[in-house]
Amino acid sequence: MNIEQVIKTAKRIHFIGIGGSGMCPLAEILHSQGHNLTGSDNNESDTLKRIRALGIPVTMGQKAENVDGADMVVYTAALLPDNPELVAAKEKGIPTFERSKLFGYFTREYPNCIGVCGTHGKTTVTSMLTHILIDNGFDPSAVIGGKLPLTGTNGRVGKSDILVCEACEYKDTFLDLSPDVSVILNVDRDHMEYFKTLENLEASFRKFADMSTKAVIYNGDDKNTIDSIAGVEGKAMISFGKTDACDYIAKDIDWKDGAFPCFDVYHKDEKLGRVELSVPGEHNVLNALAAICTAMYCGATFEQCRNSVATFKGAGRRFEYLGNYNGADIVDDYAHHPAELEVTLSAAMKMNYNRVWAVFQPFTFSRTKLHLDAFAKALSIADRVVLTEIMGSREINTYGITTQDLADEIPGSVWFDTFQKVADYLKENICEGDLVLTLGCGDVYKIAKIVLDKE
């Protein structure tokens, strides 16, 4: 039985891991459409608070009885096959679908589905593009991996035929989607425990681009992206970047307050105007350019784009200001790959703080082992480095890697085995004029909340 048949008759849909960044927006959309939902998770989180606020019951801990009475079960690709709820659902004959199958169902419901993919920047660009379109009356639906401040949610249902969605390459799940327009931001070595080689990763992105029915909007300055789209034909090919060979070009980059980019946008030889961003870091030049040229493809004017990006202050967990402790600013960011840490910390170091603290939670043993030297190099950009235990998530530590191995590569770094100990250390050592950045895609933001006494 396919998902289209099941979803139309299901009286109750159960989400295993409903608090995940990929699961939460789909649950929000189904709820807004009137579906009866339940969910379970193993860790409390801000997304769970939002889910509960919608009136969706969430059970902590995953037990077989949680699926009793469900007509359909949705689960994440990160779930281990022996998960008791997944096993019980299959034993009871309840139709089960990995989240990408549900996501794919949504994308087929919209004639103009825009899939934003890439190793870095997906959430920021998806959020920025959605912000522009909502701001200018296009009323899109959206599935985002972080909270959009404009709506306070990860997902929304609009009344237009546009769906903006964040498309993740993990385990090829984005190949279950049906994009009309694919936006490829960059292609970098990640999820190598699955892809094994860069060639395999590029082949996956090529398939995604080839699936697009109308256009491919891509980073014309990124070699891996160029290699990935080689041979893709039969649709509009629109490039963005900083070099003159691109269709949309960012030129004359300058800095507001030392950290916030300003730049001119050209379409081929025509200067469209100057853009000022309210999010820091040079990496956001290309993020904004990708959002602008995609919004213009959807029918927005450059003036509309310029005005909207100026008011965009970031997505949830993307350089998100959380508060101040004794004169030190506390900011949270999702960066979990060395390239992301490098651009985030480089931006922070330009912001005229006395000291920048990097509080990093390594995510997965395989990624930590593979990128150990690169993690150490990127984190060393900060003035002070504090590490937590590795969050293994979906993995078992067959790699023999520990946080101590990473700490040994970063002179002066310290690490602790609990969030409370990290928070206590920070409260004893941070000073007025410091910036504390909690970094990682797990639940490291909880440290910031302990420091700020917001738990």
N, C-alpha and C positions, 0 to 999 in steps of 0.2 A: 504494500500500500504506500502511495507516495504522500509527501507532506501536504500537498494541496488538498487531498481528500481528507486526511486526518484532521487538519486544523479547522476545517469548516464544520466538523461534527463534534469536536472535543469540547466537553463541558468543563473540564479542569485540566490545565496545563501546569506541569511541575518542572521547575528549573533546578538542576543540581549545580550548585555553585553560583547562585543568582547574583552574588555581590561582585563578580568579576567584571572587569572593565568592558569586556566584550559581551557579556550576558546581560548586564544591567540595562543598556539602551534597548535591546530587543524586548525585554520584559516591560519597559516603560511604554513602548509602542503598542504591544499586545494589550496592555492594560487600558491604554487610551482608546483602543478599538472595542473595548467592552468584554474582553476575555477574562475568565476567572482563573487567577494564577495562585500558585503557592511556590515556595522556594526553600532551599536549605543552603547552608554554608558552614565552613569550619572556623572562620575568623570574622570578628566584628569589624566593620569598616564604615566610612562615610557613605558609601553607596548603599549599604544595607539600611542605614538610617533613612535615606531617601525612599528606598523601596518600601519600607514599613510605613513611612508617612503617606504613601499612596493607598494604604490599606491592604497591602499584600502580605499575608502571613509568612514569616520566615522562621524556620527551625534551625537552631544551632546544633551542629553535629549531623553527620550523614548516616542515617539508619534505614534499614529495609522498609520499616513501616511508614516512612515518610511518603512513599509513592502509592500507598493504599488509596484507591478511589480516583487516581489520576487516569485520564484518557490519553495523555501524551506526555512524554518526558523529553526535556531538552538538556543536553550536557555539553561541557566544554571539551575541546580536543586535549587539554592538559590532564584530563581525568584518567586515573589508572584503571585498567580493565576490571580489577577486582573490587571496585567501589561498591559498597553494599547496596546502595540505591539503584545503581545501574544494573547490577546482577539481579536484584529483586524484580525490577521492571521487566527485564527480559524473561525471567522465569514466569512472570504473570501474563506474559503476552502483550504488555503495554507497548504501543509503538514508541520507539526511541529514536531521536534524531540529534546528531552532533550540531552545535550551534550554527556552523557554517551552512547547514542545510536549511535551517530556518531563515538565516540571513539571506541565502540565495532566493528563497521564496519571496521575501520582501522586495528584492531587487527586480524580480520579474513582474512585480505589480506596478512598476513605474516606467513610463516610456522614456524618461530622461534620468537614468541612473548614472551618477558620477562616482567612480571608485577611486579613492586617493590611496595610493600605495607607495612603498619605499621603505628603506631600512630606518631612516630618521625623518622626523618632522610630520608624520602622518596626522597625529592628533592636532597639532598646531594648524596645519593647512586646512584640514577638514573643518576645524572650528572657525578659522578665519573666513573661509569661503561661506560657511553657513551664516556667520555673522553678517557678511556683506549682503547675502541674498535676503535674509530676514529683514535687515535694516532698510532695504529698498523695495519691499513689498512683493518679493518673488514667492514667499511663503513655502519654502521647501520642507520636506521631511528630512530627517537626519539620523544617522547612527554614528556616534562619536566615542572614541576611547577615553575621553575625559569630559568633565563637566563644562558645559558652555555657560559662561557667566550670564549671557543675555537671557537664557531660559532657565538656568539652574538645574538642567538635566543633561544626561548623555544622549537621550533620544527624543525625538519629537515627531508628531504627525502633522504635516501641513496640508493645505488644500490644493496645491499645484501638482503637476506631474513630475516634479523634480525631487529626486532622492540623492542626497549627498552622504556618502558613506566611507568610513575608514576601512580599508581593505588590507588585512594582514597576511603576509606570506607564510606565517608559521604552519608547518606541515601541509603547505599548499592549500590552506583553507580558502584563500581568496579565489581559487579556481572553481569554487561552487557558486560564485556570484555571476551575475549577468550584466556587466557594465555596458552602457552605451558610450560613455567617455571614460577613459582611464587616464589618471594623472600619476606619472612616475617621477618621484622626487629625487631618488638616488638608489643605488644598489651597492650594498656593502656587505662584507662577510659577517653574517649573523645566522643563528640557528644551524650552525655547521654540524651539530650532532645529528641533524636530519638531512641536510642537503649534501654534506660531505665535501663537495667541491664548489668553487665559484661558478664553474660552468653549469652545474646543475641548478644553482640559484638563478643564474641568468636565464636559463631555459624556462624556469617557472615564470619569471616576469615576462618573458616573450609570449608565453601562452596567455597570460592575463591581458597583455596589450592586444594580442591577436583576436581575443574574444570581443573586444570593443566594436560596437556596430557603427559608431559615428566618428570618433576622434581619439587620438592619443596625444596628450599634452605632457611633455617630458623635459627633463633637465638636459639641455644641450651641451653642458660643460662637463658632465660626468661620464667618463669613459665606459664604466660598467653599464650605465644606462643605455648609452649609444650601442654598445655591443648587444644588450638585451633586446633592443627593438629591431635589430638587423633583420631584414626580410619581411617585416610587417608591412602589409600593403592594403589598399582598398578603403582607406579612411583618411580623414584629415590628420596631418602630422604637424603639430604645433610645438615649437621649442621655446624654452625660456632659459636665461642665464646672464652672464656678465660679458660674454664675448659677442662680437659683431655678427658672427655666423648664426646667432639665435634669432627667432622671430620677435620675442619680447626681451628687452635688454635693460638691465639695471646699470646706470652709469653715474659717475660723480658722487660716490658714496661719501657721506659726511656723518658727523656724530653730534647728537644733541645730548648735552650733559655727560659727554664722554662715553656713553654706552648705547644710546638709542639711535638706530640708523635713520638717515635721511638720504634719499637718492632720486635721481631722475629716471623715469620710465620711457623707453622708446619702443615703438612698434616698427621694426625695420629701421628706416631712416627718419621716421617721424617722431618728434618729441611729444609725448602725451602730457607730461607734467611731472611735478615733484611730489614725492610721497614722504611723509614723516610717520615713523612707527612709535608706538607706545609700549613695545616689547623690546628687551635688550638683546644685543648680540648680532654679529654679522651674519650668522646662519639664518637669521630671520629675514634678511634681504631676499634670499631666494624663496623662502617660505611665503613671504608676502607677494612676491612676483608670481609664483605659481597660483596663488589664490586669486590674484587680480586678473591674470589672463584667462583663467577658467571661468570666473564670474563674467568677464566680458564675452566669452564664448556663449554663455547662457543668456546674454542680452543686456547685461549691466553696462552703463557708461563708465568711462574712466573716472569722471568726476564722482560718480556714486562710489566707486571702489576706493578712491583716494580718501573721501570723507569718512567712509566706514572703517578702513584699516587704521585710521588715526585714533579711533575710539576703542579699538580692540586691545584689551590689556592682558590677553593670554587665556588659555584654557586651564581647567583644574589640573593641579599638579604639574604645570609647566611654568616654572619660575613664579609660583603663586605665593604672594605675600600672606603670611599667616598671623604676624603680630610682632611685638617688640618686648624683649626681656631685658630690663636694666640698661636700656639704651642700645641694645643689639637687635638688629632686624633679623627675623626668622623667616626664611623662604624655603619652599618645598619644590622639588623638580623631579620628574620621572626618569631622568637620564640614567641609563643602565648599561650602555655600551661605551667603550672607550672614546669613540668619536663624539658621542653626545656629551660625555663628561668634559671633554676637551673644549668644546665650543661654549658650554654653559659656564665652566669655571673661568675661561678666558674672558667672557663677557662680564662676569662678576668682578674680576680683578681690575676692570676699567672703571668701576663704579665709585671710586674714591672712598672706600671703606678703609678703616685702619687695618683690619685683618679679615681675610675670608676663610671661614671654616668649612671644610668638606666633610659631611657626616654621611658615610656611604654604606649601604647594605648590598653586598654582592648578591646577585640573583642567578641561581643554578650553578651546580658544581662544574658542568661542562664548559659554560661560558667563562667562569672564573679561571679554570685551568687553561683554556685555549688562549685567553687574552691577558694572562697574568702580567706580563711585562708592559703591555699597552695600558692596562688599568693603572699600574704603578706610575707610569709616565704622566698620564692624564691627571690623576689625583694629586701628583706632586706640584701641579700648578698652584694649588691653594696654599695659604700660609700655614694652616693647621689641618691635619687629617685624623678623623676618628672613624673607626670601622666597627661594624657589627658582625655577628655570626653570618655565615652564608645562608641565604634562604633557598633551600633545596627545591621547594615547590614539587614539581612533577618527577624529580629525579631521586635516585639513590646514589650516595657518594661512593661510586666505584672508581673515582679518579684520585682518591687519596689527597684531596686538596682541602686546606683549611684557611681560615682568615689569617692565621699566623703567617702563612706563606706569603700572603699579600703584604701584610704589615712589615715583614722582613725586607721588602723591596722599597719601602717608603720611609726614608730617614725621619725620625721624630714622630711617626704616627703611633697611635695607641688604639687598642680595641678592647671591647667588653662583650660579655656573653649575654647580657640582658639590656633591653631598652632603658630600664630604670637606671642602670649603672651609667649608660651613656648620657642620659639626661642629667644625672647628678654631676657628672664630670663637666658637662657644658655649663651648668649653672654656677659651678665653682670657678670656672676659668674664662668664660667669655666676658668681654668688657664693652663699655659704651663705645659706639662707633664701629663695632664688628658686624659682619654679615655671617649668619649661620645658614648653610644650605644643606637640608636633608635631601639625599640623592638615592634613587633606586626605584624600581618598578614594583617592589613588594609593599610592605606596610611600614616602611621607615618613617613616613610622615607622622606616625604615632609618637615618635621621639619629640618632634616639634611641639606636639600637643601636650605632652607631659611637661616639657619646659615651660610652656605658656599656661599650664594648669587648665587645659581645655578638655581633658579627658572626662 
